[in-house]
Amino acid sequence: MIRTADAGRIRQALRAATMESHQRVDDLFSHFSLASAPDYRAFLRAHARAIAALEPVAQPDSPRLALMAQDLAALGEAMPAPLSMPSTGGDGFRWGLLYALEGSRLGGAMLARQVAQGLPRAYLSAVHAKGGWVAFQQQLDDAAAQGDADWLDDAIAGAQAAFTLFEAGARAEREVACD
């Protein structure tokens, strides 16, 4: 079991361990102009590829995938095929996935302001439930406090898996755009 005093450091450890992956994903997604309908469609398809693989494992009751499908339909697009989830682990792994997903939701609120007028933005505007990012961080700390010695390693593996899927989704859409 992780000591309660150490649980609060979990976020910092996750952030440090995933910093390079997070930056790669941010760099890839920065190439999509959300003010352009074609780029915005590609951005949503890239996210859909990752979210469709991640949410069933991490947070099956989340409405984000449905909101994304709604936005894509409004743009005349079908949901793309999901990426393959490489593997799953225990509770720590799932919390690592959630860390990346909830972080993407936090970033989505800022990105929604960049979407051109008249384009749908239900997915990016999805708000945090039950107290937002601060509440999520507390839940993460509480889960870590209940975890065993491998919990943090599993959480890092889950967060890295999520970033890898977002990166693969962005790369897939950039390849389509270059064809």
N, C-alpha and C positions, 0 to 999 in steps of 0.2 A: 504494500500500500504506500502511496506517495504521501509524505507528511503534508498536512494542511499548509504549513508555512512555505513549502516548496510549490504548492499548487499554483499560486499566483505568478510564478515564474514560467509557467507552461507557455503562456502567450508569447513571452519574449523568446523562449527557446524555439517555438514554432516559427516565429517571424525571422529569427536569425538563420534557421536551417533552410527556410524556403525563400530567402531574399533574392537569390540569383534566379530561381525559377520564376518568381513573381515578376522580376524585372524583365525577363525574356517574354513573358506573356503580355505584360504592359507594352513592351516595344512592338510586338507583333500586332496587337490590337490598335495601336496608335496609327497604323497605316490605313485604317478604315475611317473615312470621313462620315460622321453621323449626320451631316447636313446634306449628304448625297443619297438619294433613294437607292441606287444600286449598291453603294458601299454599305448602307445601313442594312439592306437585305442580307448581304454577305456576312456582316457582323452578327446579325441575329442567327443566321444558319450556323455560323461557327460556334456560337454559344449553345445553340440547340443540340449540336452534335455532342458536346461535352455534358450539358445538363441532363440530357436524356439518359446518359450512362450513369451519371453521378446520383441524381436525386432518388431513383428507386432503392439504392443502397443506403444513402445517407439520411434521406428525409422524404419517405414515400408520400406523406400527406401535404407536401408543399404545392402551392398553386402556380409556381413560377413556370413550369413546363406548359401548363394550359394557357397562361398569359402569353408565353412566347408563341405558341401555336396560333393564338388569336391575332397577334401582331403580324406574323408571317402571312396568315390568311388575308388580312387586310391589305397586304402588299402583293397579293396574288401568288404567294409561295406556299408550297407544302412543307411539312416538317421533313428535314433530311434524315437519313439513316443515322442512328446513334453510333458513336464510337464504341468500341469494345472496352468494357471495364477489365483491366488487366488481372486483378485479383482483389479479393476482399480479405479483411482481417477481422480482428475483434473490435471491442468497444473503442479502444484508442484510435484505431484506423478510421472508424466511422466519425469520430470527433475531429480527426484531421481533415476528412472530407468536408465536414460541416464548417470547419474553420475557413477553408478556401471558398466554399459556397457563400457563407455569410459575409465574408470579405468582398466577394464579387457583388453581392446585393448592396453593400455600403457604397462601393464604387459606382454602381448602377444609378444611384440617386444623383450623383454628380454628372454622369454621362447623359442622363435624360435631358438635361438643360441644353445639350449640344445637338439634340435631334431636331431636324428641320421642322418648321411649322407644318402641320397637316399630316405628318407621319405618325403612325401609332407608337405609343411608348408604354403600354401596360406592363411589359416585362421589366423594363428599366425603372419604372416607377413603383414597382412592388416594394412595399414597406416592410420593415422588420416587424415580426409579431412579438408580442409579450415583452415589451420594453426595449426593443432594438438591440443595437450592438453591445451596449453596456450590459444588458441582461444576458446576452449570449456569452459574453466573456465570463460572467459569474457562473453560468451553467458549465462552461468549459472548465473553469477552476474547480468546481464541485465534482465534476466527473473525474478530473485528474486526481483529486484527493482520494477517490474511491479506487483508483487504478493500481495495478501492480507495478513492479519494477520495470517492466517492458512497455508500459502504457505510453510513455513519451515517444519511444522509438516507433511504436505502432502509429501514434498520432502524426508524427513526422512523415512516415511512409504514406499515410492516407492523404495528407496535404500535398505531398509531392505527386502522388497519383492524380490528384485533382488538377494541379497545375499542368501536368503532362497532358491530360486530356484537353484542357483549354488551349494549350499550345498546338496540339494536333488538329483541333478544330480550326484554329486560325490559319494554320499552314494549309489545310485542305481547301479552305475558301480562297486563299491567296493563289493557290495553284489553279483553281477553277477560273479565277479572274485573269490569270496570265495565259490561259489557253485560247 
